[in-house]
Amino acid sequence: MPYFTVRRHAELPAVITWLSAEYNTREYYPAYDAALRGLLDSLEEPVHLITDTRPLTMNFADLVRGLANTSTGSDPLTRHPMIRQIMVVTTDPLIDFGAKALEREEYGHVKVAVVATLEDAFAAIRGAAQ
């Protein structure tokens, strides 16, 4: 079973990533980053990035590490030019808190929408297209 998946949505301008319950930022983030950047770099137009974290549970240390991995450094993933909007699918209060923390100065003022289901994310994208 994979620890994460990265795929392009067949119809919507979206890339969907999924993190398994066994995913941890320390061990799997480098491969996740490479897979996601590889797909984003192949695109011609910006997309919505949907990260489905519903199977995942994190502790605070993993959350902070994940925030730093994605949003800091010389080439943060959250600033990739092919990302139009970031959406996080979760009902976990800690992951919700972390997603919203990306809006803070130290994480680059990245706007993130938090939704409860993939269907909610798809509906938001369809609504934005109208």
N, CA, C and O atoms as a printed pandas DataFrame, in Angstrom:
     atom_number atom_name residue_name chain_id  residue_number  x_coord  y_coord  z_coord
0              1         N          MET        A               1    0.845   -1.191    0.000
1              2        CA          MET        A               1    0.000    0.000    0.000
2              3         C          MET        A               1    0.885    1.247    0.000
3              4         O          MET        A               1    1.812    1.344    0.804
4              5         N          PRO        A               2    0.612    2.190   -0.883
5              6        CA          PRO        A               2    1.433    3.407   -0.917
6              7         C          PRO        A               2    1.156    4.304    0.294
7              8         O          PRO        A               2    0.074    4.270    0.880
8              9         N          TYR        A               3    2.147    5.092    0.643
9             10        CA          TYR        A               3    1.998    6.035    1.752
10            11         C          TYR        A               3    1.361    7.340    1.296
11            12         O          TYR        A               3    0.871    8.125    2.107
12            13         N          PHE        A               4    1.375    7.561   -0.027
13            14        CA          PHE        A               4    0.729    8.739   -0.607
14            15         C          PHE        A               4    0.468    8.464   -2.078
15            16         O          PHE        A               4    1.084    7.583   -2.678
16            17         N          THR        A               5   -0.452    9.227   -2.650
17            18        CA          THR        A               5   -0.655    9.205   -4.096
18            19         C          THR        A               5   -0.729   10.648   -4.583
19            20         O          THR        A               5   -1.109   11.555   -3.843
20            21         N          VAL        A               6   -0.358   10.834   -5.838
21            22        CA          VAL        A               6   -0.420   12.134   -6.499
22            23         C          VAL        A               6   -1.004   11.874   -7.877
23            24         O          VAL        A               6   -0.467   11.079   -8.648
24            25         N          ARG        A               7   -2.122   12.558   -8.187
25            26        CA          ARG        A               7   -2.730   12.334   -9.504
26            27         C          ARG        A               7   -3.444   13.593   -9.980
27            28         O          ARG        A               7   -3.841   14.450   -9.191
28            29         N          ARG        A               8   -3.590   13.672  -11.280
29            30        CA          ARG        A               8   -4.327   14.760  -11.911
30            31         C          ARG        A               8   -5.790   14.348  -12.005
31            32         O          ARG        A               8   -6.091   13.208  -12.359
32            33         N          HIS        A               9   -6.698   15.262  -11.694
33            34        CA          HIS        A               9   -8.125   14.974  -11.853
34            35         C          HIS        A               9   -8.431   14.899  -13.345
35            36         O          HIS        A               9   -7.900   15.682  -14.132
36            37         N          ALA        A              10   -9.279   13.964  -13.729
37            38        CA          ALA        A              10   -9.569   13.731  -15.146
38            39         C          ALA        A              10  -10.312   14.881  -15.811
39            40         O          ALA        A              10  -10.144   15.101  -17.010
40            41         N          GLU        A              11  -11.133   15.626  -15.063
41            42        CA          GLU        A              11  -11.966   16.658  -15.674
42            43         C          GLU        A              11  -11.716   18.062  -15.140
43            44         O          GLU        A              11  -11.797   19.033  -15.893
44            45         N          LEU        A              12  -11.420   18.178  -13.872
45            46        CA          LEU        A              12  -11.252   19.492  -13.248
46            47         C          LEU        A              12   -9.793   19.935  -13.279
47            48         O          LEU        A              12   -8.893   19.099  -13.350
48            49         N          PRO        A              13   -9.554   21.246  -13.227
49            50        CA          PRO        A              13   -8.175   21.732  -13.149
50            51         C          PRO        A              13   -7.646   21.530  -11.725
51            52         O          PRO        A              13   -7.521   22.478  -10.949
52            53         N          ALA        A              14   -7.342   20.276  -11.407
53            54        CA          ALA        A              14   -6.952   19.940  -10.037
54            55         C          ALA        A              14   -5.956   18.792  -10.013
55            56         O          ALA        A              14   -5.985   17.889  -10.849
56            57         N          VAL        A              15   -5.081   18.861   -9.031
57            58        CA          VAL        A              15   -4.201   17.755   -8.679
58            59         C          VAL        A              15   -4.628   17.314   -7.290
59            60         O          VAL        A              15   -4.810   18.136   -6.392
60            61         N          ILE        A              16   -4.785   16.012   -7.124
61            62        CA          ILE        A              16   -5.230   15.467   -5.843
62            63         C          ILE        A              16   -4.108   14.631   -5.251
63            64         O          ILE        A              16   -3.588   13.720   -5.895
64            65         N          THR        A              17   -3.747   14.951   -4.033
65            66        CA          THR        A              17   -2.811   14.108   -3.304
66            67         C          THR        A              17   -3.561   13.476   -2.146
67            68         O          THR        A              17   -4.496   14.061   -1.600
68            69         N          TRP        A              18   -3.146   12.288   -1.783
69            70        CA          TRP        A              18   -3.770   11.540   -0.698
70            71         C          TRP        A              18   -2.660   11.029    0.198
71            72         O          TRP        A              18   -1.671   10.472   -0.278
72            73         N          LEU        A              19   -2.828   11.222    1.500
73            74        CA          LEU        A              19   -1.836   10.766    2.471
74            75         C          LEU        A              19   -2.446    9.648    3.303
75            76         O          LEU        A              19   -3.520    9.815    3.880
76            77         N          SER        A              20   -1.769    8.518    3.365
77            78        CA          SER        A              20   -2.280    7.361    4.103
78            79         C          SER        A              20   -2.123    7.567    5.605
79            80         O          SER        A              20   -1.453    8.499    6.050
80            81         N          ALA        A              21   -2.738    6.704    6.362
81            82        CA          ALA        A              21   -2.615    6.754    7.824
82            83         C          ALA        A              21   -1.169    6.523    8.254
83            84         O          ALA        A              21   -0.767    6.985    9.322
84            85         N          GLU        A              22   -0.388    5.824    7.448
85            86        CA          GLU        A              22    1.000    5.517    7.786
86            87         C          GLU        A              22    1.988    6.590    7.329
87            88         O          GLU        A              22    3.173    6.509    7.652
88            89         N          TYR        A              23    1.525    7.581    6.591
89            90        CA          TYR        A              23    2.411    8.636    6.100
90            91         C          TYR        A              23    3.002    9.405    7.275
91            92         O          TYR        A              23    2.301    9.740    8.231
92            93         N          ASN        A              24    4.314    9.682    7.189
93            94        CA          ASN        A              24    4.920   10.602    8.157
94            95         C          ASN        A              24    5.873   11.518    7.411
95            96         O          ASN        A              24    6.557   11.104    6.475
96            97         N          THR        A              25    5.903   12.761    7.840
97            98        CA          THR        A              25    6.646   13.783    7.107
98            99         C          THR        A              25    8.142   13.515    7.092
99           100         O          THR        A              25    8.808   13.786    6.093
100          101         N          ARG        A              26    8.667   12.996    8.162
101          102        CA          ARG        A              26   10.118   12.778    8.225
102          103         C          ARG        A              26   10.567   11.768    7.165
103          104         O          ARG        A              26   11.561   11.987    6.472
104          105         N          GLU        A              27    9.843   10.685    7.047
105          106        CA          GLU        A              27   10.278    9.599    6.171
106          107         C          GLU        A              27    9.839    9.766    4.721
107          108         O          GLU        A              27   10.597    9.432    3.810
108          109         N          TYR        A              28    8.638   10.273    4.488
109          110        CA          TYR        A              28    8.072   10.233    3.141
110          111         C          TYR        A              28    7.974   11.581    2.431
111          112         O          TYR        A              28    7.672   11.619    1.238
112          113         N          TYR        A              29    8.221   12.684    3.129
113          114        CA          TYR        A              29    8.064   13.980    2.473
114          115         C          TYR        A              29    8.963   14.144    1.249
115          116         O          TYR        A              29    8.477   14.628    0.227
116          117         N          PRO        A              30   10.247   13.769    1.289
117          118        CA          PRO        A              30   11.061   13.978    0.084
118          119         C          PRO        A              30   10.481   13.311   -1.166
119          120         O          PRO        A              30   10.482   13.913   -2.240
120          121         N          ALA        A              31    9.992   12.091   -1.042
121          122        CA          ALA        A              31    9.401   11.410   -2.202
122          123         C          ALA        A              31    8.086   12.068   -2.615
123          124         O          ALA        A              31    7.799   12.203   -3.805
124          125         N          TYR        A              32    7.294   12.475   -1.634
125          126        CA          TYR        A              32    6.033   13.175   -1.913
126          127         C          TYR        A              32    6.311   14.475   -2.667
127          128         O          TYR        A              32    5.676   14.761   -3.682
128          129         N          ASP        A              33    7.260   15.257   -2.166
129          130        CA          ASP        A              33    7.626   16.525   -2.794
130          131         C          ASP        A              33    8.074   16.299   -4.237
131          132         O          ASP        A              33    7.643   17.017   -5.139
132          133         N          ALA        A              34    8.929   15.312   -4.458
133          134        CA          ALA        A              34    9.426   15.036   -5.809
134          135         C          ALA        A              34    8.295   14.622   -6.746
135          136         O          ALA        A              34    8.243   15.072   -7.890
136          137         N          ALA        A              35    7.395   13.771   -6.272
137          138        CA          ALA        A              35    6.280   13.325   -7.112
138          139         C          ALA        A              35    5.345   14.480   -7.449
139          140         O          ALA        A              35    4.920   14.624   -8.596
140          141         N          LEU        A              36    5.028   15.293   -6.463
141          142        CA          LEU        A              36    4.113   16.408   -6.699
142          143         C          LEU        A              36    4.751   17.461   -7.591
143          144         O          LEU        A              36    4.113   17.946   -8.526
144          145         N          ARG        A              37    5.997   17.821   -7.319
145          146        CA          ARG        A              37    6.679   18.793   -8.190
146          147         C          ARG        A              37    6.792   18.272   -9.620
147          148         O          ARG        A              37    6.628   19.030  -10.575
148          149         N          GLY        A              38    7.070   16.993   -9.766
149          150        CA          GLY        A              38    7.166   16.420  -11.106
150          151         C          GLY        A              38    5.878   16.602  -11.890
151          152         O          GLY        A              38    5.909   16.967  -13.065
152          153         N          LEU        A              39    4.752   16.349  -11.247
153          154        CA          LEU        A              39    3.462   16.538  -11.917
154          155         C          LEU        A              39    3.196   18.016  -12.170
155          156         O          LEU        A              39    2.808   18.394  -13.275
156          157         N          LEU        A              40    3.398   18.852  -11.162
157          158        CA          LEU        A              40    3.152   20.290  -11.332
158          159         C          LEU        A              40    4.033   20.881  -12.427
159          160         O          LEU        A              40    3.572   21.710  -13.211
160          161         N          ASP        A              41    5.284   20.466  -12.488
161          162        CA          ASP        A              41    6.203   20.987  -13.505
162          163         C          ASP        A              41    5.786   20.601  -14.919
163          164         O          ASP        A              41    6.180   21.261  -15.881
164          165         N          SER        A              42    5.000   19.550  -15.055
165          166        CA          SER        A              42    4.575   19.099  -16.384
166          167         C          SER        A              42    3.326   19.829  -16.882
167          168         O          SER        A              42    2.933   19.661  -18.036
168          169         N          LEU        A              43    2.707   20.625  -16.033
169          170        CA          LEU        A              43    1.452   21.287  -16.387
170          171         C          LEU        A              43    1.693   22.564  -17.171
171          172         O          LEU        A              43    2.751   23.186  -17.074
172          173         N          GLU        A              44    0.688   22.941  -17.952
173          174        CA          GLU        A              44    0.762   24.179  -18.718
174          175         C          GLU        A              44   -0.044   25.301  -18.087
175          176         O          GLU        A              44    0.199   26.472  -18.376
176          177         N          GLU        A              45   -1.007   24.961  -17.224
177          178        CA          GLU        A              45   -1.830   25.969  -16.560
178          179         C          GLU        A              45   -1.967   25.627  -15.086
179          180         O          GLU        A              45   -1.952   24.453  -14.714
180          181         N          PRO        A              46   -2.103   26.653  -14.241
181          182        CA          PRO        A              46   -2.239   26.407  -12.797
182          183         C          PRO        A              46   -3.490   25.601  -12.453
183          184         O          PRO        A              46   -4.509   25.662  -13.142
184          185         N          VAL        A              47   -3.374   24.849  -11.367
185          186        CA          VAL        A              47   -4.452   23.973  -10.907
186          187         C          VAL        A              47   -4.705   24.196   -9.420
187          188         O          VAL        A              47   -3.916   24.826   -8.716
188          189         N          HIS        A              48   -5.814   23.665   -8.977
189          190        CA          HIS        A              48   -6.124   23.608   -7.549
190          191         C          HIS        A              48   -5.398   22.383   -6.994
191          192         O          HIS        A              48   -5.487   21.299   -7.569
192          193         N          LEU        A              49   -4.697   22.546   -5.904
193          194        CA          LEU        A              49   -4.042   21.424   -5.239
194          195         C          LEU        A              49   -4.922   20.988   -4.081
195          196         O          LEU        A              49   -5.138   21.745   -3.134
196          197         N          ILE        A              50   -5.424   19.773   -4.161
197          198        CA          ILE        A              50   -6.278   19.210   -3.113
198          199         C          ILE        A              50   -5.477   18.129   -2.399
199          200         O          ILE        A              50   -5.042   17.160   -3.022
200          201         N          THR        A              51   -5.283   18.292   -1.106
201          202        CA          THR        A              51   -4.581   17.281   -0.314
202          203         C          THR        A              51   -5.572   16.630    0.633
203          204         O          THR        A              51   -6.084   17.265    1.555
204          205         N          ASP        A              52   -5.832   15.361    0.393
205          206        CA          ASP        A              52   -6.781   14.598    1.206
206          207         C          ASP        A              52   -6.022   13.947    2.356
207          208         O          ASP        A              52   -5.269   12.992    2.162
208          209         N          THR        A              53   -6.233   14.478    3.549
209          210        CA          THR        A              53   -5.525   13.990    4.736
210          211         C          THR        A              53   -6.430   13.190    5.662
211          212         O          THR        A              53   -6.035   12.883    6.786
212          213         N          ARG        A              54   -7.620   12.850    5.220
213          214        CA          ARG        A              54   -8.583   12.205    6.123
214          215         C          ARG        A              54   -8.064   10.942    6.812
215          216         O          ARG        A              54   -8.392   10.741    7.982
216          217         N          PRO        A              55   -7.274   10.076    6.163
217          218        CA          PRO        A              55   -6.793    8.896    6.888
218          219         C          PRO        A              55   -5.706    9.220    7.926
219          220         O          PRO        A              55   -5.416    8.405    8.802
220          221         N          LEU        A              56   -5.123   10.388    7.823
221          222        CA          LEU        A              56   -3.918   10.747    8.569
222          223         C          LEU        A              56   -4.231   11.303    9.951
223          224         O          LEU        A              56   -5.173   12.076   10.128
224          225         N          THR        A              57   -3.432   10.901   10.917
225          226        CA          THR        A              57   -3.423   11.567   12.218
226          227         C          THR        A              57   -1.994   12.033   12.446
227          228         O          THR        A              57   -1.042   11.315   12.143
228          229         N          MET        A              58   -1.851   13.235   12.980
229          230        CA          MET        A              58   -0.523   13.808   13.199
230          231         C          MET        A              58   -0.391   14.273   14.630
231          232         O          MET        A              58   -1.372   14.628   15.284
232          233         N          ASN        A              59    0.849   14.264   15.105
233          234        CA          ASN        A              59    1.109   14.949   16.362
234          235         C          ASN        A              59    1.622   16.342   16.024
235          236         O          ASN        A              59    1.893   16.639   14.861
236          237         N          PHE        A              60    1.753   17.183   17.020
237          238        CA          PHE        A              60    2.114   18.574   16.775
238          239         C          PHE        A              60    3.490   18.697   16.124
239          240         O          PHE        A              60    3.676   19.534   15.240
240          241         N          ALA        A              61    4.453   17.882   16.544
241          242        CA          ALA        A              61    5.801   17.949   15.961
242          243         C          ALA        A              61    5.772   17.623   14.469
243          244         O          ALA        A              61    6.431   18.296   13.677
244          245         N          ASP        A              62    5.013   16.595   14.079
245          246        CA          ASP        A              62    4.888   16.256   12.657
246          247         C          ASP        A              62    4.212   17.377   11.881
247          248         O          ASP        A              62    4.585   17.665   10.743
248          249         N          LEU        A              63    3.228   18.004   12.492
249          250        CA          LEU        A              63    2.527   19.108   11.850
250          251         C          LEU        A              63    3.483   20.265   11.569
251          252         O          LEU        A              63    3.508   20.794   10.458
252          253         N          VAL        A              64    4.258   20.654   12.558
253          254        CA          VAL        A              64    5.209   21.756   12.384
254          255         C          VAL        A              64    6.254   21.395   11.331
255          256         O          VAL        A              64    6.617   22.235   10.508
256          257         N          ARG        A              65    6.736   20.162   11.351
257          258        CA          ARG        A              65    7.708   19.716   10.348
258          259         C          ARG        A              65    7.088   19.786    8.953
259          260         O          ARG        A              65    7.734   20.239    8.008
260          261         N          GLY        A              66    5.850   19.346    8.824
261          262        CA          GLY        A              66    5.178   19.398    7.534
262          263         C          GLY        A              66    4.984   20.817    7.030
263          264         O          GLY        A              66    5.163   21.090    5.843
264          265         N          LEU        A              67    4.620   21.720    7.929
265          266        CA          LEU        A              67    4.469   23.128    7.547
266          267         C          LEU        A              67    5.793   23.695    7.060
267          268         O          LEU        A              67    5.843   24.379    6.038
268          269         N          ALA        A              68    6.859   23.413    7.788
269          270        CA          ALA        A              68    8.177   23.915    7.398
270          271         C          ALA        A              68    8.620   23.313    6.067
271          272         O          ALA        A              68    9.142   24.027    5.209
272          273         N          ASN        A              69    8.420   22.020    5.888
273          274        CA          ASN        A              69    8.820   21.367    4.637
274          275         C          ASN        A              69    8.149   21.993    3.427
275          276         O          ASN        A              69    8.798   22.219    2.406
276          277         N          THR        A              70    6.862   22.274    3.531
277          278        CA          THR        A              70    6.116   22.734    2.359
278          279         C          THR        A              70    6.194   24.230    2.109
279          280         O          THR        A              70    5.967   24.677    0.985
280          281         N          SER        A              71    6.511   25.017    3.136
281          282        CA          SER        A              71    6.334   26.467    2.980
282          283         C          SER        A              71    7.571   27.314    3.225
283          284         O          SER        A              71    7.502   28.536    3.093
284          285         N          THR        A              72    8.696   26.714    3.574
285          286        CA          THR        A              72    9.891   27.514    3.831
286          287         C          THR        A              72   11.021   27.075    2.906
287          288         O          THR        A              72   10.889   26.097    2.170
288          289         N          GLY        A              73   12.118   27.796    2.951
289          290        CA          GLY        A              73   13.259   27.488    2.100
290          291         C          GLY        A              73   13.261   28.334    0.849
291          292         O          GLY        A              73   12.427   29.223    0.680
292          293         N          SER        A              74   14.207   28.049   -0.027
293          294        CA          SER        A              74   14.368   28.872   -1.227
294          295         C          SER        A              74   13.328   28.579   -2.311
295          296         O          SER        A              74   13.099   29.418   -3.183
296          297         N          ASP        A              75   12.706   27.422   -2.269
297          298        CA          ASP        A              75   11.723   27.050   -3.294
298          299         C          ASP        A              75   10.560   26.285   -2.655
299          300         O          ASP        A              75   10.395   25.089   -2.892
300          301         N          PRO        A              76    9.754   26.984   -1.842
301          302        CA          PRO        A              76    8.686   26.273   -1.129
302          303         C          PRO        A              76    7.608   25.745   -2.073
303          304         O          PRO        A              76    7.194   26.422   -3.014
304          305         N          LEU        A              77    7.176   24.543   -1.802
305          306        CA          LEU        A              77    6.142   23.912   -2.620
306          307         C          LEU        A              77    4.868   24.744   -2.659
307          308         O          LEU        A              77    4.202   24.799   -3.693
308          309         N          THR        A              78    4.521   25.388   -1.559
309          310        CA          THR        A              78    3.289   26.180   -1.506
310          311         C          THR        A              78    3.326   27.381   -2.446
311          312         O          THR        A              78    2.285   27.982   -2.713
312          313         N          ARG        A              79    4.485   27.737   -2.945
313          314        CA          ARG        A              79    4.626   28.862   -3.886
314          315         C          ARG        A              79    4.853   28.402   -5.325
315          316         O          ARG        A              79    5.231   29.206   -6.176
316          317         N          HIS        A              80    4.629   27.137   -5.602
317          318        CA          HIS        A              80    4.837   26.638   -6.962
318          319         C          HIS        A              80    3.923   27.412   -7.914
319          320         O          HIS        A              80    2.744   27.598   -7.613
320          321         N          PRO        A              81    4.442   27.863   -9.051
321          322        CA          PRO        A              81    3.634   28.683   -9.963
322          323         C          PRO        A              81    2.436   27.962  -10.578
323          324         O          PRO        A              81    1.536   28.617  -11.104
324          325         N          MET        A              82    2.404   26.656  -10.525
325          326        CA          MET        A              82    1.270   25.922  -11.089
326          327         C          MET        A              82    0.190   25.617  -10.049
327          328         O          MET        A              82   -0.767   24.902  -10.346
328          329         N          ILE        A              83    0.332   26.149   -8.842
329          330        CA          ILE        A              83   -0.710   25.987   -7.825
330          331         C          ILE        A              83   -1.546   27.256   -7.781
331          332         O          ILE        A              83   -1.056   28.322   -7.408
332          333         N          ARG        A              84   -2.787   27.136   -8.157
333          334        CA          ARG        A              84   -3.729   28.250   -8.141
334          335         C          ARG        A              84   -4.304   28.445   -6.741
335          336         O          ARG        A              84   -4.431   29.572   -6.262
336          337         N          GLN        A              85   -4.647   27.346   -6.099
337          338        CA          GLN        A              85   -5.244   27.374   -4.771
338          339         C          GLN        A              85   -4.914   26.059   -4.081
339          340         O          GLN        A              85   -4.802   25.018   -4.729
340          341         N          ILE        A              86   -4.759   26.111   -2.766
341          342        CA          ILE        A              86   -4.537   24.905   -1.974
342          343         C          ILE        A              86   -5.796   24.614   -1.176
343          344         O          ILE        A              86   -6.366   25.496   -0.533
344          345         N          MET        A              87   -6.217   23.356   -1.233
345          346        CA          MET        A              87   -7.365   22.900   -0.449
346          347         C          MET        A              87   -6.925   21.678    0.350
347          348         O          MET        A              87   -6.263   20.787   -0.181
348          349         N          VAL        A              88   -7.292   21.642    1.618
349          350        CA          VAL        A              88   -6.976   20.503    2.473
350          351         C          VAL        A              88   -8.287   19.850    2.886
351          352         O          VAL        A              88   -9.192   20.512    3.394
352          353         N          VAL        A              89   -8.377   18.552    2.663
353          354        CA          VAL        A              89   -9.560   17.792    3.050
354          355         C          VAL        A              89   -9.260   17.135    4.393
355          356         O          VAL        A              89   -8.393   16.267    4.495
356          357         N          THR        A              90   -9.992   17.563    5.421
357          358        CA          THR        A              90   -9.784   17.013    6.755
358          359         C          THR        A              90  -10.978   17.312    7.649
359          360         O          THR        A              90  -11.730   18.260    7.422
360          361         N          THR        A              91  -11.127   16.488    8.658
361          362        CA          THR        A              91  -12.040   16.796    9.758
362          363         C          THR        A              91  -11.264   16.786   11.072
363          364         O          THR        A              91  -11.849   16.922   12.146
364          365         N          ASP        A              92   -9.952   16.624   10.982
365          366        CA          ASP        A              92   -9.086   16.592   12.157
366          367         C          ASP        A              92   -8.772   18.027   12.596
367          368         O          ASP        A              92   -8.249   18.803   11.797
368          369         N          PRO        A              93   -9.074   18.395   13.833
369          370        CA          PRO        A              93   -8.849   19.772   14.290
370          371         C          PRO        A              93   -7.383   20.213   14.217
371          372         O          PRO        A              93   -7.111   21.378   13.927
372          373         N          LEU        A              94   -6.440   19.310   14.474
373          374        CA          LEU        A              94   -5.028   19.693   14.427
374          375         C          LEU        A              94   -4.587   19.967   12.993
375          376         O          LEU        A              94   -3.865   20.933   12.744
376          377         N          ILE        A              95   -5.009   19.136   12.055
377          378        CA          ILE        A              95   -4.650   19.365   10.654
378          379         C          ILE        A              95   -5.337   20.623   10.136
379          380         O          ILE        A              95   -4.734   21.377    9.372
380          381         N          ASP        A              96   -6.567   20.863   10.527
381          382        CA          ASP        A              96   -7.270   22.104   10.184
382          383         C          ASP        A              96   -6.472   23.305   10.690
383          384         O          ASP        A              96   -6.262   24.268    9.953
384          385         N          PHE        A              97   -6.030   23.248   11.939
385          386        CA          PHE        A              97   -5.222   24.313   12.532
386          387         C          PHE        A              97   -3.944   24.532   11.717
387          388         O          PHE        A              97   -3.574   25.670   11.428
388          389         N          GLY        A              98   -3.281   23.445   11.354
389          390        CA          GLY        A              98   -2.051   23.551   10.577
390          391         C          GLY        A              98   -2.273   24.140    9.198
391          392         O          GLY        A              98   -1.483   24.965    8.739
392          393         N          ALA        A              99   -3.343   23.722    8.534
393          394        CA          ALA        A              99   -3.643   24.267    7.208
394          395         C          ALA        A              99   -3.863   25.771    7.289
395          396         O          ALA        A              99   -3.366   26.524    6.452
396          397         N          LYS        A             100   -4.602   26.201    8.291
397          398        CA          LYS        A             100   -4.864   27.637    8.455
398          399         C          LYS        A             100   -3.623   28.391    8.907
399          400         O          LYS        A             100   -3.516   29.597    8.685
400          401         N          ALA        A             101   -2.680   27.690    9.544
401          402        CA          ALA        A             101   -1.428   28.327    9.965
402          403         C          ALA        A             101   -0.594   28.771    8.769
403          404         O          ALA        A             101    0.242   29.665    8.900
404          405         N          LEU        A             102   -0.807   28.159    7.603
405          406        CA          LEU        A             102   -0.074   28.580    6.411
406          407         C          LEU        A             102   -0.341   30.038    6.056
407          408         O          LEU        A             102    0.433   30.646    5.317
408          409         N          GLU        A             103   -1.416   30.599    6.569
409          410        CA          GLU        A             103   -1.725   32.004    6.315
410          411         C          GLU        A             103   -0.858   32.946    7.149
411          412         O          GLU        A             103   -0.836   34.152    6.901
412          413         N          ARG        A             104   -0.149   32.405    8.128
413          414        CA          ARG        A             104    0.700   33.231    8.991
414          415         C          ARG        A             104    1.959   33.673    8.245
415          416         O          ARG        A             104    2.393   33.021    7.296
416          417         N          GLU        A             105    2.533   34.779    8.686
417          418        CA          GLU        A             105    3.711   35.350    8.038
418          419         C          GLU        A             105    4.860   34.351    7.922
419          420         O          GLU        A             105    5.489   34.250    6.868
420          421         N          GLU        A             106    5.137   33.615    8.995
421          422        CA          GLU        A             106    6.281   32.704    8.976
422          423         C          GLU        A             106    6.128   31.555    7.978
423          424         O          GLU        A             106    7.108   30.887    7.646
424          425         N          TYR        A             107    4.919   31.327    7.505
425          426        CA          TYR        A             107    4.689   30.283    6.506
426          427         C          TYR        A             107    4.313   30.860    5.143
427          428         O          TYR        A             107    3.915   30.117    4.246
428          429         N          GLY        A             108    4.433   32.160    4.982
429          430        CA          GLY        A             108    4.299   32.767    3.667
430          431         C          GLY        A             108    2.951   33.330    3.290
431          432         O          GLY        A             108    2.724   33.624    2.117
432          433         N          HIS        A             109    2.046   33.492    4.238
433          434        CA          HIS        A             109    0.719   34.057    3.949
434          435         C          HIS        A             109   -0.002   33.299    2.831
435          436         O          HIS        A             109   -0.583   33.916    1.939
436          437         N          VAL        A             110    0.033   31.989    2.876
437          438        CA          VAL        A             110   -0.606   31.156    1.857
438          439         C          VAL        A             110   -2.059   30.916    2.250
439          440         O          VAL        A             110   -2.336   30.409    3.337
440          441         N          LYS        A             111   -2.969   31.272    1.383
441          442        CA          LYS        A             111   -4.393   31.046    1.633
442          443         C          LYS        A             111   -4.729   29.582    1.366
443          444         O          LYS        A             111   -4.395   29.036    0.314
444          445         N          VAL        A             112   -5.386   28.965    2.325
445          446        CA          VAL        A             112   -5.753   27.558    2.223
446          447         C          VAL        A             112   -7.229   27.407    2.570
447          448         O          VAL        A             112   -7.702   27.952    3.567
448          449         N          ALA        A             113   -7.944   26.669    1.745
449          450        CA          ALA        A             113   -9.339   26.335    2.048
450          451         C          ALA        A             113   -9.356   24.955    2.690
451          452         O          ALA        A             113   -8.733   24.021    2.186
452          453         N          VAL        A             114  -10.065   24.831    3.793
453          454        CA          VAL        A             114  -10.222   23.541    4.460
454          455         C          VAL        A             114  -11.650   23.065    4.225
455          456         O          VAL        A             114  -12.611   23.781    4.506
456          457         N          VAL        A             115  -11.775   21.848    3.708
457          458        CA          VAL        A             115  -13.086   21.261    3.426
458          459         C          VAL        A             115  -13.153   19.868    4.047
459          460         O          VAL        A             115  -12.124   19.262    4.345
460          461         N          ALA        A             116  -14.366   19.369    4.237
461          462        CA          ALA        A             116  -14.547   18.081    4.919
462          463         C          ALA        A             116  -14.477   16.876    3.988
463          464         O          ALA        A             116  -14.154   15.773    4.429
464          465         N          THR        A             117  -14.779   17.078    2.693
465          466        CA          THR        A             117  -14.813   15.946    1.759
466          467         C          THR        A             117  -14.222   16.342    0.413
467          468         O          THR        A             117  -14.115   17.526    0.094
468          469         N          LEU        A             118  -13.843   15.346   -0.366
469          470        CA          LEU        A             118  -13.399   15.618   -1.733
470          471         C          LEU        A             118  -14.519   16.240   -2.545
471          472         O          LEU        A             118  -14.276   17.120   -3.371
472          473         N          GLU        A             119  -15.738   15.793   -2.317
473          474        CA          GLU        A             119  -16.880   16.345   -3.044
474          475         C          GLU        A             119  -17.022   17.844   -2.772
475          476         O          GLU        A             119  -17.356   18.610   -3.676
476          477         N          ASP        A             120  -16.769   18.266   -1.528
477          478        CA          ASP        A             120  -16.798   19.696   -1.208
478          479         C          ASP        A             120  -15.721   20.446   -1.985
479          480         O          ASP        A             120  -15.963   21.548   -2.477
480          481         N          ALA        A             121  -14.547   19.859   -2.096
481          482        CA          ALA        A             121  -13.463   20.488   -2.854
482          483         C          ALA        A             121  -13.839   20.603   -4.326
483          484         O          ALA        A             121  -13.645   21.653   -4.938
484          485         N          PHE        A             122  -14.375   19.532   -4.892
485          486        CA          PHE        A             122  -14.775   19.561   -6.300
486          487         C          PHE        A             122  -15.872   20.594   -6.538
487          488         O          PHE        A             122  -15.842   21.304   -7.543
488          489         N          ALA        A             123  -16.829   20.687   -5.634
489          490        CA          ALA        A             123  -17.912   21.670   -5.765
490          491         C          ALA        A             123  -17.360   23.089   -5.716
491          492         O          ALA        A             123  -17.815   23.955   -6.462
492          493         N          ALA        A             124  -16.395   23.332   -4.855
493          494        CA          ALA        A             124  -15.793   24.666   -4.771
494          495         C          ALA        A             124  -15.071   25.021   -6.067
495          496         O          ALA        A             124  -15.141   26.162   -6.523
496          497         N          ILE        A             125  -14.389   24.066   -6.652
497          498        CA          ILE        A             125  -13.691   24.311   -7.922
498          499         C          ILE        A             125  -14.704   24.577   -9.030
499          500         O          ILE        A             125  -14.528   25.498   -9.828
500          501         N          ARG        A             126  -15.749   23.784   -9.080
501          502        CA          ARG        A             126  -16.787   24.012  -10.098
502          503         C          ARG        A             126  -17.429   25.382   -9.917
503          504         O          ARG        A             126  -17.696   26.076  -10.898
504          505         N          GLY        A             127  -17.679   25.774   -8.672
505          506        CA          GLY        A             127  -18.261   27.082   -8.386
506          507         C          GLY        A             127  -17.341   28.218   -8.776
507          508         O          GLY        A             127  -17.805   29.254   -9.253
508          509         N          ALA        A             128  -16.045   28.044   -8.583
509          510        CA          ALA        A             128  -15.073   29.080   -8.939
510          511         C          ALA        A             128  -14.965   29.248  -10.445
511          512         O          ALA        A             128  -14.615   30.324  -10.929
512          513         N          ALA        A             129  -15.264   28.187  -11.192
513          514        CA          ALA        A             129  -15.160   28.235  -12.652
514          515         C          ALA        A             129  -16.329   28.950  -13.301
515          516         O          ALA        A             129  -16.263   29.310  -14.477
516          517         N          GLN        A             130  -17.404   29.161  -12.542
517          518        CA          GLN        A             130  -18.593   29.792  -13.130
518          519         C          GLN        A             130  -18.511   31.287  -13.088
519          520         O          GLN        A             130  -19.430   31.969  -13.541
